[in-house]
Amino acid sequence: MSHSISRRDMLKATGASVAALGISGSSLAISASAQEAESAQATDKTQEDTRARRMEWWHAAKFGMFIHFGVYSTIERHEWVMEDEAWPIGPYTQHAANFKPAHNCPQAWAKLAKQAGMKYMVLTTKHHEGFCNFDTKLTNYCAPKQGPGRDVVREYVDAARAEGLHVGFYYSLMDWHHPDGARCATDEAARRRFVDYTHGLIREILTNYGKIDVLWYDVAWPLDAAGWESEKMNQMVFQLQPEIIVNNRNKLQGDFSTPEQKIVAETNGRAWESCMTLNDSWGYQRADDNWKSSRTVIRNLIQCVRDGGNYLLNIGPKPDGSIPEESVKILSEVGRWMDSNGHTIYKSDLCQMRRSNYASFTRTGNTLYMHVHFWPGEYVAISGLKCKVTSARILKTGAEVKFTQDDFQTKFTGLPEKAPDYPVTTIAIECDAEPTQDTDYVRKNKPRDGV
């Protein structure tokens, strides 16, 4: 027999005791309200502690690879080609039979990610076109039953794990292929079918591949959180994968925010990740030659980690799954830089320093890293550094750097004319306290002409 007492029974008993003692009902209500508030605070703290534990690896990782790969890759005109060119369903789906990536092409993706210094990967399991890169019982529009003839997601998961990388799944809620993908907004029966289908696919990808580290939702059109039943969706996700982290694109707050093609830091300690393309396209677009340089990639990475964020950088493999040569070149250069400078990224703390027209900054404890992307030669200087410098050295070579310092300027001198590292040279600056910068102080107090 159970001897447990429900909260309702306990309150009834308490109320009877209170009546016997002549205590007013309002006093009891205040007491109960305080208990509920205290319980809610305890629950919130438990949830935050759980989130912090789940996200510990992600905060340490800093840098990840996004991969957009699907039927659109065979058309070679960006992943939005079906919508942007208004392709009819029939002609578009015919390309699924021609989508035949080389076996185990994800091995090359994972090797490049590791070489570049990335610590996790996120693959499009299903993009807006509705094609599933995984084996599913819910549709024939999937890799094993179309051109690939096999489970591409399985190959990706195995490849990522073989390189010691964390595994992430992208999943688009919006679906241009499913017959209920648009009419679900106005037809309740269609919404029921489509939401069940969506939850079913998510259940499959989080059941069939072992431990998954990230679920990256995208584009909730045309429903809101209630329409998608997003609370129920996330409950299922965490039941299947208790250690997973999820983003905020199913209309719930999730574990982290996702600024796209821009770097915008969150506030109040909220986690965030900036996702960007290497050119202007997520999926493969043969004519897009607007490539970011390795210097730009590194500067973006520095800017993200300086403000406590992560950087998720995309590749769009060719139809056969091979990586565009330009992507390989850029990420290989980034990787060589990370070999010498990676600890300035992975071990970085929030850094208040930011004012320079040729450098950017990260820090670890009291060590300031001045990442000089436009090497001026001879000397570099920092305005308004509010701590005492004790020593400095060029990170790549270990060479000591001389310096002078007053209340307004810290100047590092005797530098070589040519940058000692490529594409960014880092100077490690040891300080006697956490380095901060106050350029307003310099502007207001620096001696002026005749003063």
Beta strands, then each sheet from edge to edge (+ up, - down):
strand 1: 63-67
strand 2: 120-126
strand 3: 166-172
strand 4: 214-218
strand 5: 245-246
strand 6: 273-276
strand 7: 310-315
strand 8: 359-364
strand 9: 367-372
strand 10: 378-383
strand 11: 389-394
strand 12: 402-405
strand 13: 409-415
strand 14: 425-431
sheet 1: 5+ 4+ 3+ 2+ 1+ 7+ 6+
sheet 2: 8+ 9- 14+ 11-
sheet 3: 10+ 13- 12+
end
